[in-house]
Amino acid sequence: MSFDWDDDFNAPIAGPSFVDRARNAPEDDDFPIADEFGGGRAGILAQDVAEDTPFQQLIRHWLNERHAPDILPGQELLLGRLLDHIRKQSNDVELLRADPDSSEEEHFRIMLVQTEIERVKFVIRSYIRTRLHKIEKYARHIATTPEIHERLSKAELDHAKRYAKTVEYHFTQSVLQSLPPEQRKLDEDVAFMPPMIPAPDKLRPVFAHALVDCPPMRLPDGSATEMQKGQISLTPYHVVEHLLLRGEVALV
């Protein structure tokens, strides 16, 4: 049975760090590790991993989502492709595990692939949970801000609207209906008071890593600055938001 990735993925899910550690580990007489994790019927892992694999893209989007105060555009296509490959790899692993002709070395390689599959599944779950946390935290703000809608999938937007309505109904039934009519609003803007509708704090400082040479940025004090490729700067989120959305910086 061939265990190669589809043509549109030139590299497996396994990350280079894990493979390198396994390859450079001390010799094991029971489970010798070949110089190359591929070839033959059990060609599970490739020796070289491309610099920008789909999994590495997912990790970058995951870290950006975790560090950004605002919700970022979703990565439905990338998630769908990774989930399809995880499903295919999991099915192939089960078939190989059930094959009585599989050697001990092949079973060791299967174990490596299963470890990498679990690593990818962890990142996917964390990415989705991070987005869900932001959607529920800023549900009313999202529901009333049309320009944010295009960043969410249909399921995420529907959940945000339902969640906002549920919270509003709960507040009304629990507290607001007992207050005077002029105090029953959930969107009242009172001077010197925090807003009643939580919104992302774009003044929050973030660490931005320049992936390319970036154009000049306007700082809050009115001065301008530039980020060279590889430079890491601590700056308010709104200063680098447009660079993040264009993929010119990554949050770390």
HELIX and SHEET records of a PDB file:
HELIX    1   1 PRO A   16  ARG A   23  1                                   8    
HELIX    2   2 PRO A   54  HIS A   67  1                                  14    
HELIX    3   3 GLU A   76  ARG A   97  1                                  22    
HELIX    4   4 GLU A  104  LYS A  137  1                                  34    
HELIX    5   5 ALA A  139  ALA A  143  1                                   5    
HELIX    6   6 PRO A  146  HIS A  149  1                                   4    
HELIX    7   7 LYS A  154  SER A  174  1                                  21    
HELIX    8   8 LEU A  176  SER A  178  5                                   3    
HELIX    9   9 PRO A  181  GLN A  183  5                                   3    
HELIX   10  10 TYR A  237  LEU A  245  1                                   9    
SHEET    1   A 3 ILE A 232  PRO A 236  0                                        
SHEET    2   A 3 PRO A 205  ALA A 210 -1                                        
SHEET    3   A 3 VAL A 249  LEU A 251 -1                                        
SHEET    1   B 2 MET A 217  ARG A 218  0                                        
SHEET    2   B 2 ALA A 224  THR A 225 -1                                        
END                                                                             
